[in-house]
Amino acid sequence: MKTRLYFNILLAIVVAGLLVACSAASNDDKKVQLEKLKSQQAKLSTEVKKLEEEIAKENPTAVTAKAKDVAVAQLAPRPFDYYIQTQGAVEAVDNILVSARTMGLISQVFVKEGDIVSTGQTLAQIDNSLIVRNMEEMKSALGLAKTVYERQKNLWDQKIGTEVQFLQAKNNKENFEKRLATMNEQLDMSRIKSPINGSVDEVSLKIGQNAAPGLPAFRVVSNDKLKMKANVSEAYVTSINKGDKVSLTFSDISKTMEARVTFVGRTINQLSRTFAVEVALPASEELRPNMTGVLRVIFKSVPSAIVVPVNVVQDVNGQKIVYIAEMDGNQMVARKKVVEVGGVYSNHVEIKSGLKAGDKIITIGFQGLNDGEFIKI
C-alpha cells in the first residue's frame, strides 16, 4: 500500500514538473527542454518498472491480472524443404500423328477413336488395286523367267548351250524378283499402320479422301510413357538439377505422387525468361495428356531445422525479431530474440540463429509486446 502511495506522489511531482517546464519553455531552448524531458521520461520509466517489480513481490495476483494473454508453441527440430512451385502440363512421350507413306484415295478405315491398337496394326487402306494387278502380271512373268532359268541351268550343267544364254536367263529371273519385291513394298506402303501400342485419339481421314505423306491421318497416344513439363524462372537455373525430388498434385482428380526431375533445359526463353523442366510420370489410366497440375521441385532439404510461422517474425529497425515466453522468477515474461532467417516456404521460415529447440515462441498476442513485459498463457 505504501509503495502504491509513493508511486502516485512521484507521478504527480513529475507531471507537475513537466507542465511547469513546458510553460516556461521559449522558442530558443525547445531542443534543450526536449532533451531534459526525454531524460526525465527515461528516469520515470525506470522508477515505474522498479515499482512494478516491488508490487509483484507484495501482490503477485495484481501483476497476473494485468499480464497480456498470449499463445505459445514449443520449438522442436524438423525437416524443412526448399522448393520451387509452378504449374505444368502432362504430355505423352508417345503422342504420334500418323500419316500415309504414299499418295492415294482411302478405300477402307479399320479403326475408330478410342480403339486400342498395337504396333504394326493397319489403321486404314489406300486404294491399291493397280498395284495388285501389276503384281499379278509380275508374278506370271516371274514364273516364266524361273522356268527358263531352271532349263538353261540344267543344260549348262550338262555343258549344253552357251554361258551367255544361262546368264541372261539368270539375270532376267533376278530382275523380276526384285521388281516383285518392290511392288510388295509399295503394297505395304499403301497400308497406314500404327507405329506404337496405344489408343486411337483422333481419326482425320474418311473413305474417299485423299491421303498423302505428311498429311495427318490418325493420332495414336500411349499412356505407358508420360511426362510433366513446366517452365521455371531463370532465377533458379543453378538450383534445379536432374534427379531432384518432385511432389506433384493434380487437384482435378485429387491425386498426388512423388517423382524425379528427368530433364533440365539449358536454354533460357528470351520472352518468358524461363527454362524447361521435365518429370517422368508412372503409367496411369487417370492421367491424360494436357492435364495440368502443380509441380513442386525440392532442390534442398534440411533434415533438422528450427522452423517458425513466417507471421511471427517482425521487422523492427532493420532487425528480424521473435518473442518467446520464459520464466523470470515467479512470473512469465516476453523476451525479444534477434534472429537470422533462411528461406520462406509454405508460410514457414527457417531460423538459422537466435532460437533453439525448446524455446516457446509467442504465436498469438506478440503484436505490441515489449521486452520483459508480463504475459500469461
Secondary structure, DSSP 4 states (H G I P E B T S, - for coil): -HHHHHHHHHHHHHHHHHHHHHHH--STTHHHHHHHHHHHHHHHHHHHHHHHHHHHHH-HHHHHHHSEE-EEEE---EEEEEEEEEEEEEEESSEEEEE-SS-EEEEEE---TT-EE-TT-EEEEE--HHHHHHHHHHHHHHHHHHHHHHHHHHHHHTT-S-HHHHHHHHHHHHHHHHHHHHHHHHHHHTEEE-SSSEEEEEE---TTPEE-TTSEEEEEE-SSSEEEEEEEEGGGTTT--TT-EEEEEETTTTEEEEEEEEEE-----TTT-EEEEEEEE---SS--TT-EEEEEEEEEEEEEEEEEEGGG-EEETTEEEEEEEEEETTEEEEEEEE-EEEEEETTEEEEEES--TT-EEEEES-TT--TT-BEE-
